[in-house]
Amino acid sequence: MNVQVKYHDLRFVFFLFVALSIAACSKDEMTDPPIGPGSGGGMMEDTTSLGDGPVDFSKLQDTYGQLASPDLTSQWAHYNTHDPSYVVDEEFTYSYSTDVAFGHAIRPGLQIRRSKNLVEWEFVGWVFPVIPTQGANYIRQNGGEPNQGIWAPYIMKVDNEYRLYYSLASNIGRLSAIGMATASDPKGPFLERGLVVTSLNDASTHTNAIDPTVIIDKDGSHWMYYGSSWDGIYRMELDPSTGLAMVENDKGVRVAHRGFTSNTINGNIEAPEIIYNPEFDMYYLFIAYDWLETKYNVRVGRSENATGPFYDIYGNDVNQFVDDQPMILAPYQFDGHSGWQGVSHPGVFEKEGDFYIGHQGRPGVNPFYMVMHTRQIFWTEDGWPLVSCQRFATEEETPVEEAEIPGEYERIFFDYEVVPGFAETQVSPNFRFSERISLNADGTISGSKMGSWTYSAPWLNVSYDDGTTEKLRIERGRDWENEVASTVLFTGLNDQQIAVWGKKLQ
């Protein structure tokens, strides 16, 4: 079926709203760009406020209105983070993210943070001192005005060069550009090297030139995946020596799309992230579904090749007009907490042999706050990713013994409600709420569901009386909602490939 998808990318509406409608600063109140590392000027003098001691979790609250001002960037830490991308570099892990701040207009330039332990983050500065010239010129030459904020960067290291891909959109839907800048240091200075791919507000079948990610194939080829709305996710080849398009003006080919309900698309598809896992010799394409303020969630497909095709867990090509499984991360709410929504635009990275997923989280109590979440990724025995139900908290991964399993748990089942459309229809986060079950010492399950369980570390095998089964990966972790330092957590899939989360109550 040859369907041309034409619909407005509403992302710019959100960022205009954050930057303007709820802005608390006038231009006169804007602060000058800071002097120092990451200012866009790239001075190499460097100090760090990050220590090696235990984490003070009392400082890591869900809301941060008192710190949101651009006058207080030194205290932003993991706050005001949207669309993060990561690179691991010796002592630090660096994160680069979209230009946003809760309740304030801020200077453009892409925000830089870094961490030693993936929990405590230090604000470093900005990639650029102003809107990138090459992207801005392209937009103006085509009748638009560039947004005064840069979106959705991607960072990678090639040999001794840091390549930073940025997304610049405009006041005209789909008039956008992905450009590249390079530096010899993760803090900069970053220098523009060219535009990689562009898009126009025209009648052509194409996607929006934002949201880049890059993978280096085993044969050394470089492939960029990008796109939001319109015609889905695209793949194009890059020149390994320059990081720019292998063929000038290439747009690539489509590799992923979504399903429709009564000729209305089921929601946005955007923000791809591609990684390679050598354990399974597979390439994994993570994709963001739905509206970024509410139902935002993460789907994943995999391929034996860096160029695809990618298949979901049911064996469907993700380029078909269907919604794919598994959905490994989605808005959720445990007891005693307002919940987290908008939990997508994944940045996936490997550090010291473990995989992590970073993303923004928006607390249900006020969904305009944007907090960086970092979670560990585990893998099923046949090579599908599972996301921890709790944020990483520097916990030590020691084995969980069977005697520790019995107790009362909160369990979340990630079924999904299709709400076609965008912001005007996807106004609810569709939280998945927790329910209580007890894993009893005699191997039975009681509470909201009845059944039985067995344990063969690290896998908990569950059989319910309704005939469904679950295979859950047990880990130790922090219960963030109840401020418990360590408890038993699980994440996994049921026999229908639907994600299940849980945590033991202390």
Phi, psi and omega per residue, in radians:
M1 nan 2.193 -3.119
N2 -1.767 1.706 -3.106
V3 -1.973 2.186 3.048
Q4 -1.640 2.097 -3.085
V5 -1.700 2.130 3.119
K6 -2.251 1.874 3.044
Y7 -2.664 2.720 -3.023
H8 -1.290 2.357 3.019
D9 -1.378 1.932 -3.028
L10 -1.517 0.055 -3.101
R11 -1.009 -0.676 -3.099
F12 -1.091 -0.478 3.126
V13 -1.102 -0.772 -3.141
F14 -1.064 -0.840 -3.053
F15 -1.227 -0.571 3.011
L16 -1.110 -0.654 3.120
F17 -1.120 -0.818 3.140
V18 -1.123 -0.743 -3.028
A19 -1.371 -0.469 -3.028
L20 -2.065 -0.947 -2.988
S21 -1.116 -0.674 -3.138
I22 -1.854 0.226 -3.090
A23 -1.146 2.429 -3.141
A24 -1.888 -0.010 -3.098
C25 -2.016 2.531 2.930
S26 -1.644 3.032 3.118
K27 -1.049 -0.572 -3.126
D28 -1.172 -0.399 -3.102
E29 -1.573 -0.129 -3.104
M30 -1.187 2.438 3.131
T31 -1.511 2.695 3.063
D32 -1.223 2.675 3.058
P33 -0.973 2.419 -3.106
P34 -1.207 2.754 3.068
I35 -1.774 2.215 -3.135
G36 2.450 -2.999 -3.133
P37 -0.985 2.421 3.074
G38 1.307 0.260 -3.115
S39 -1.462 -0.070 -2.935
G40 1.633 -0.296 3.047
G41 -1.658 -0.360 2.972
G42 1.226 0.597 3.080
M43 -1.130 2.443 -2.966
M44 -1.567 -0.122 3.057
E45 -1.063 2.350 -2.984
D46 -2.556 2.338 2.951
T47 -2.389 2.865 3.140
T48 -2.358 2.543 3.067
S49 -1.680 -0.029 -3.098
L50 -1.410 2.347 3.118
G51 -1.931 -3.054 -3.132
D52 -1.952 0.130 -3.081
G53 -1.447 -3.045 3.119
P54 -1.147 2.699 -3.103
V55 -1.394 2.342 3.023
D56 -1.597 1.624 -3.049
F57 -1.214 -0.264 3.111
S58 -1.145 -0.332 3.131
K59 -1.492 -0.138 -3.017
L60 -1.814 1.212 -3.097
Q61 -1.508 2.905 -3.093
D62 -1.339 -0.489 -3.117
T63 -2.139 2.795 -2.967
Y64 -2.698 0.608 -3.067
G65 -0.929 -0.612 -3.096
Q66 -1.255 -0.211 -3.097
L67 -1.972 -0.010 -2.931
A68 -1.306 -0.311 -3.052
S69 -1.117 2.527 3.049
P70 -1.116 -0.233 3.035
D71 -1.260 -0.222 -2.998
L72 -2.097 0.544 -3.091
T73 -1.015 -0.517 3.135
S74 -1.109 -0.277 3.137
Q75 -1.911 0.113 -3.083
W76 -1.178 -0.577 3.133
A77 0.856 -2.115 -3.130
H78 -1.587 0.107 -3.131
Y79 -1.458 2.825 -3.118
N80 1.008 0.664 -3.139
T81 -1.867 2.251 3.081
H82 -2.465 2.381 3.077
D83 1.037 0.964 -3.052
P84 -1.322 2.572 2.966
S85 -2.258 2.637 -2.924
Y86 -2.292 2.581 2.938
V87 -2.440 2.328 3.139
V88 -1.639 2.183 -3.018
D89 -2.455 1.658 3.072
E90 0.932 -1.900 -3.028
E91 -1.273 -0.545 -2.995
F92 -2.054 2.704 2.808
T93 -1.816 2.194 -3.121
Y94 -1.746 2.504 3.061
S95 -2.188 2.388 3.126
Y96 -2.137 2.392 -2.994
S97 -2.621 2.945 -3.090
T98 -1.079 2.662 3.134
D99 -1.413 1.682 3.075
V100 -2.551 2.761 3.001
A101 -2.687 2.405 -3.140
F102 -1.094 2.052 3.038
G103 1.307 0.167 -3.059
H104 -2.480 2.531 2.862
A105 -1.423 2.431 -3.124
I106 -2.282 2.897 3.099
R107 -1.168 2.621 3.070
P108 -1.426 2.860 3.020
G109 2.622 -0.174 -3.050
L110 1.291 2.141 -3.043
Q111 -1.458 2.470 3.112
I112 -2.054 2.301 3.021
R113 -2.287 2.897 3.049
R114 -2.629 2.789 -3.089
S115 -2.606 2.709 2.998
K116 -1.740 -0.547 -3.008
N117 -2.082 0.083 3.134
L118 1.199 0.203 3.083
V119 -2.080 -0.891 3.118
E120 -1.639 2.168 -3.084
W121 -2.068 2.586 -3.122
E122 -2.085 2.222 3.087
F123 -1.316 2.195 -3.074
V124 -1.745 -0.705 -3.111
G125 2.631 -2.484 -3.061
W126 -2.216 2.688 3.072
V127 -1.278 -0.813 -3.052
F128 -2.041 2.623 3.052
P129 -1.379 -0.410 -3.139
V130 -2.591 3.130 3.033
I131 -1.000 2.333 -3.138
P132 -0.994 2.299 -3.011
T133 -1.112 -0.770 -3.029
Q134 -1.161 -0.761 3.091
G135 -1.133 -0.739 3.139
A136 -1.106 -0.715 -3.141
N137 -1.109 -0.725 3.130
Y138 -1.045 -0.788 -3.119
I139 -1.134 -0.779 -3.135
R140 -1.159 -0.632 3.120
Q141 -1.145 -0.323 -3.134
N142 -1.930 0.419 2.958
G143 1.521 0.182 -3.129
G144 -2.008 3.130 3.063
E145 -2.198 2.169 -3.096
P146 -1.116 2.523 3.021
N147 -1.051 2.550 3.094
Q148 -1.547 0.877 3.079
G149 -3.011 2.451 -3.104
I150 -1.784 2.483 -3.049
W151 -1.942 2.777 2.751
A152 0.692 1.198 3.095
P153 -1.348 2.878 2.934
Y154 -2.339 2.351 -3.094
I155 -2.106 2.434 3.057
M156 -2.638 2.794 3.094
K157 -2.013 2.206 3.091
V158 -2.115 1.935 -3.003
D159 0.999 -2.063 -3.138
N160 -1.823 0.263 -3.074
E161 -1.966 2.321 3.022
Y162 -1.628 2.153 3.133
R163 -1.890 2.117 -3.102
L164 -1.990 2.020 3.080
Y165 -1.729 2.312 -3.095
Y166 -2.112 2.763 3.095
S167 -2.002 2.136 3.088
L168 -2.115 1.998 3.108
A169 -1.806 -3.037 -3.010
S170 -2.572 -3.053 3.100
N171 -1.353 -0.028 3.095
I172 -2.010 2.159 -3.109
G173 -0.986 2.322 3.098
R174 1.261 0.008 2.973
L175 -1.509 1.667 -2.949
S176 -2.558 2.936 3.116
A177 -2.591 2.484 2.933
I178 -1.882 2.089 3.109
G179 -2.013 2.989 -3.134
M180 -2.296 2.474 3.021
A181 -2.309 2.713 -3.105
T182 -2.265 2.744 3.097
A183 -2.647 2.818 3.048
S184 -1.679 -0.077 -3.131
D185 -2.395 2.481 -3.106
P186 -1.104 -0.312 3.101
K187 -1.563 -0.146 -3.118
G188 1.775 -3.028 0.155
P189 -1.316 2.469 3.073
F190 -1.687 2.307 -3.125
L191 -2.019 2.337 3.130
E192 -1.121 2.384 -3.139
R193 -2.049 -0.233 3.116
G194 2.590 2.988 3.042
L195 -1.614 2.385 -3.097
V196 -1.606 -0.844 -3.131
V197 -2.667 2.557 -3.121
T198 -2.294 2.871 3.070
S199 -2.463 2.656 -3.119
L200 -2.112 2.707 3.031
N201 -1.483 1.345 -3.096
D202 -2.323 -2.961 -3.046
A203 -1.549 0.061 -3.087
S204 -1.286 2.709 3.045
T205 -1.445 1.909 -3.066
H206 -2.895 2.923 3.099
T207 -1.755 -3.059 -3.137
N208 -1.638 2.338 -3.083
A209 -1.414 1.247 2.994
I210 -2.486 3.033 3.014
D211 1.112 1.112 -3.129
P212 -1.469 2.695 2.915
T213 -2.624 2.648 -3.037
V214 -2.340 2.473 3.045
I215 -2.218 2.478 3.008
I216 -1.745 2.075 -3.127
D217 -1.175 2.837 3.113
K218 -1.091 -0.419 3.112
D219 -1.556 0.056 3.110
G220 1.659 -0.082 3.091
S221 -1.221 2.601 3.122
H222 -1.954 2.286 -3.108
W223 -2.263 2.223 3.053
M224 -1.718 2.346 2.960
Y225 -1.963 2.432 -3.079
Y226 -2.779 2.972 2.973
G227 2.281 2.723 3.081
S228 -2.744 2.267 3.101
S229 1.041 -2.793 -3.115
W230 0.798 -1.842 -3.026
D231 -1.887 0.560 2.962
G232 1.457 -2.592 -3.049
I233 -1.789 2.336 -3.113
Y234 -2.027 2.749 3.052
R235 -2.179 2.394 3.074
M236 -2.504 2.683 -3.092
E237 -1.559 2.465 3.075
L238 -1.910 2.723 3.025
D239 -1.404 2.014 -3.096
P240 -1.009 -0.520 -3.069
S241 -1.325 -0.480 -3.091
T242 -1.999 -0.428 -3.036
G243 1.411 0.009 3.114
L244 -1.704 -3.136 -3.084
A245 -1.062 2.397 3.074
M246 -1.137 -0.671 3.104
V247 -2.077 2.141 -3.091
E248 -1.013 2.386 3.131
N249 1.188 0.205 3.071
D250 -1.172 2.431 3.039
K251 -1.845 -0.315 -3.110
G252 1.541 -2.842 -3.121
V253 -2.273 2.677 -3.131
R254 -1.308 2.464 3.136
V255 -2.225 -0.224 -3.100
A256 -2.639 2.541 3.127
H257 -2.609 3.136 3.113
R258 -2.080 3.030 3.103
G259 -1.563 3.040 -3.102
F260 -2.217 2.656 2.972
T261 -2.210 1.997 -3.129
S262 0.898 0.839 3.087
N263 1.201 0.143 3.019
T264 -1.903 2.265 -3.132
I265 -1.104 2.542 -3.030
N266 -1.237 -0.071 3.139
G267 2.521 3.086 -3.091
N268 -1.183 2.704 2.927
I269 -2.306 2.227 -3.035
E270 -2.897 -3.093 2.919
A271 0.939 0.995 3.088
P272 -1.193 2.687 2.994
E273 -2.475 2.198 -3.096
I274 -2.085 2.367 3.111
I275 -2.393 2.914 3.037
Y276 -2.084 2.325 3.061
N277 -1.985 1.891 -3.067
P278 -1.161 -0.415 3.141
E279 -1.040 -0.673 -3.124
F280 -1.881 -0.015 -3.121
D281 0.925 0.842 -3.076
M282 -2.319 2.592 2.990
Y283 -1.763 2.349 -3.066
Y284 -2.045 2.223 3.121
L285 -1.900 1.876 3.078
F286 -1.579 2.414 -3.064
I287 -2.370 2.481 3.065
A288 -1.591 2.308 3.064
Y289 -1.961 2.578 2.885
D290 1.387 -3.038 -2.986
W291 -1.366 2.317 -2.939
L292 -1.168 -0.404 -3.140
E293 -1.492 -0.341 -2.949
T294 -2.212 -1.471 -2.953
K295 -1.453 0.049 -3.049
Y296 -0.727 2.198 -3.122
N297 -2.555 2.980 -3.027
V298 -2.044 2.228 2.996
R299 -1.988 2.872 -3.109
V300 -2.585 2.450 2.965
G301 -2.224 2.924 -3.122
R302 -2.479 2.809 -3.103
S303 -2.627 2.700 3.020
E304 -1.362 -0.206 -3.073
N305 -2.194 2.559 -3.140
A306 -1.142 -0.358 -3.130
T307 -1.649 -0.024 -3.087
G308 1.479 -2.902 0.004
P309 -1.206 2.672 3.132
F310 -1.750 2.435 -3.109
Y311 -2.106 2.494 3.084
D312 -1.441 -3.107 -3.013
I313 -1.214 -0.274 3.061
Y314 -1.570 -0.080 -3.098
G315 1.595 0.150 3.106
N316 -1.424 2.378 2.966
D317 -1.136 2.195 -3.072
V318 -1.229 -0.066 3.065
N319 -1.525 -0.034 3.055
Q320 -1.361 2.891 -3.137
F321 -1.530 1.124 3.088
V322 -2.439 2.796 3.011
D323 -1.559 2.398 -2.970
D324 -1.803 2.708 3.030
Q325 -2.083 2.768 0.068
P326 -1.474 2.679 2.941
M327 -1.650 1.822 -2.948
I328 -1.678 -0.136 -3.140
L329 -2.716 2.275 -3.089
A330 -2.758 2.906 3.128
P331 -0.952 2.390 -3.043
Y332 -2.549 2.805 3.109
Q333 -2.569 2.001 2.961
F334 -1.516 2.815 -3.131
D335 -1.004 2.519 3.048
G336 1.323 0.254 -3.124
H337 -2.489 2.663 -3.111
S338 -1.311 -0.163 3.124
G339 1.579 2.978 3.122
W340 -2.221 2.232 3.109
Q341 -2.164 3.048 -3.127
G342 1.123 0.511 -2.946
V343 -1.574 1.117 -3.131
S344 -2.567 -2.634 -2.833
H345 0.894 1.238 -2.983
P346 -1.317 2.450 2.897
G347 -1.978 2.023 -3.027
V348 -1.965 2.335 -3.106
F349 -2.614 2.826 3.124
E350 -1.974 2.379 3.096
K351 -2.465 2.115 3.091
E352 0.918 0.710 3.057
G353 1.525 -0.119 3.101
D354 -1.906 2.617 3.099
F355 -1.814 2.540 -3.129
Y356 -2.353 2.684 3.029
I357 -2.158 2.209 3.063
G358 -1.907 2.589 -3.115
H359 -2.894 2.884 3.005
Q360 -1.407 2.607 2.976
G361 -2.223 2.410 -3.128
R362 -2.024 2.014 -3.090
P363 -1.168 2.434 -3.125
G364 -1.035 -0.466 -3.125
V365 -1.155 -0.492 3.050
N366 -2.819 1.731 -3.001
P367 -1.310 0.108 3.061
F368 -1.609 -0.132 2.940
Y369 -1.280 2.520 -3.116
M370 -2.258 1.916 -3.033
V371 -2.045 2.286 3.085
M372 -1.248 2.223 2.989
H373 -1.914 2.432 3.041
T374 -2.216 2.139 -3.074
R375 -2.204 2.598 3.072
Q376 -1.385 2.527 3.037
I377 -1.826 2.299 2.980
F378 -1.944 3.014 -3.042
W379 -2.316 2.395 3.038
T380 -1.177 2.900 -3.107
E381 -1.136 -0.426 3.087
D382 -1.785 0.271 2.881
G383 1.558 0.672 2.992
W384 -1.993 2.450 -3.088
P385 -1.298 2.526 3.029
L386 -2.192 2.400 -3.105
V387 -1.825 2.337 3.120
S388 -1.039 2.523 3.121
C389 -1.321 -0.135 3.141
Q390 -2.308 2.663 3.099
R391 -1.142 2.586 3.092
F392 -1.089 2.454 -3.059
A393 -2.421 0.570 -3.132
T394 1.121 0.329 -3.093
E395 -1.176 2.613 3.081
E396 -1.496 2.283 -3.088
E397 -1.489 1.318 3.058
T398 -1.603 2.647 -3.098
P399 -1.054 2.509 3.044
V400 -1.683 2.163 -3.119
E401 -1.437 2.725 -3.108
E402 -1.057 -0.569 -3.130
A403 -1.142 -0.330 3.134
E404 -1.496 -0.195 -3.034
I405 -1.250 -0.818 -3.043
P406 -0.996 2.471 3.109
G407 2.664 -3.081 3.139
E408 -1.623 2.392 -3.074
Y409 -2.217 2.642 2.828
E410 -1.681 2.247 -3.092
R411 -2.108 2.385 3.082
I412 -2.115 2.265 3.140
F413 -1.945 2.109 -2.973
F414 -1.607 1.033 2.923
D415 -1.225 2.994 -2.918
Y416 -2.474 2.403 3.078
E417 -1.890 2.081 3.101
V418 -1.284 2.151 3.049
V419 -2.213 1.614 -3.059
P420 -1.032 2.584 3.051
G421 1.944 -2.685 -3.022
F422 -2.331 -2.457 -2.977
A423 -1.029 -0.625 -3.060
E424 -1.285 -0.319 3.106
T425 -1.928 -0.575 -3.092
Q426 -1.603 1.054 -3.072
V427 -1.485 -0.265 3.123
S428 -1.808 2.459 3.075
P429 -1.263 -0.217 -3.076
N430 0.911 0.884 3.112
F431 -0.893 2.455 2.887
R432 -1.642 2.066 -3.029
F433 -1.637 2.622 -3.137
S434 -1.381 2.698 3.015
E435 -2.267 2.838 -3.082
R436 -1.752 2.301 2.945
I437 -2.317 2.747 3.052
S438 -2.070 2.213 2.980
L439 -1.636 1.875 -3.011
N440 -1.512 2.708 -3.078
A441 -1.100 -0.404 3.134
D442 -1.498 0.156 3.099
G443 1.522 0.125 3.098
T444 -1.721 2.864 3.089
I445 -2.147 2.354 3.095
S446 -2.366 2.989 -3.113
G447 1.964 -2.364 -3.107
S448 -1.205 -0.338 3.042
K449 -2.381 2.599 -3.121
M450 -2.011 2.509 3.123
G451 3.000 -2.601 -3.118
S452 -2.532 2.828 -3.139
W453 -2.470 2.661 2.969
T454 -2.378 2.785 -3.055
Y455 -2.343 2.232 2.981
S456 -2.346 1.685 -2.946
A457 -0.813 2.340 0.045
P458 -1.673 0.376 -2.993
W459 -1.839 2.213 3.031
L460 -1.729 2.106 -3.138
N461 -1.822 2.154 -3.028
V462 -2.078 2.361 3.023
S463 -2.207 2.154 -3.140
Y464 -1.736 2.759 -3.106
D465 -1.152 -0.326 3.110
D466 -1.448 0.048 3.086
G467 1.689 -0.144 3.131
T468 -1.457 2.694 3.115
T469 -2.277 2.757 3.089
E470 -2.422 2.503 2.990
K471 -2.080 1.998 -2.927
L472 -2.085 2.347 -3.135
R473 -1.573 2.078 -3.120
I474 -1.501 2.448 3.051
E475 -2.589 2.947 2.954
R476 -1.696 2.539 3.087
G477 -2.996 3.015 -3.139
R478 -1.400 2.438 2.937
D479 -1.593 1.698 -3.053
W480 -1.190 -0.642 -3.089
E481 -1.151 -0.636 -3.094
N482 -1.822 0.091 3.113
E483 0.958 0.762 3.062
V484 -1.765 2.212 -2.992
A485 -1.118 -0.651 -3.085
S486 -2.640 2.323 3.047
T487 -2.637 -3.097 3.113
V488 -1.632 2.271 3.134
L489 -2.092 2.721 2.950
F490 -2.455 2.684 3.051
T491 -2.568 2.472 -3.121
G492 -3.115 -2.867 -3.127
L493 -2.252 2.620 3.020
N494 -1.608 -3.057 -3.078
D495 -1.234 -0.155 3.030
Q496 -1.758 0.168 3.113
Q497 1.159 0.550 3.057
I498 -1.759 2.362 -3.055
A499 -1.227 2.557 3.124
V500 -2.373 2.338 3.086
W501 -2.125 2.779 3.005
G502 -2.958 2.798 3.076
K503 -2.537 2.529 -3.141
K504 -1.444 2.335 3.129
L505 -1.482 2.381 -3.118
Q506 -1.792 nan nan
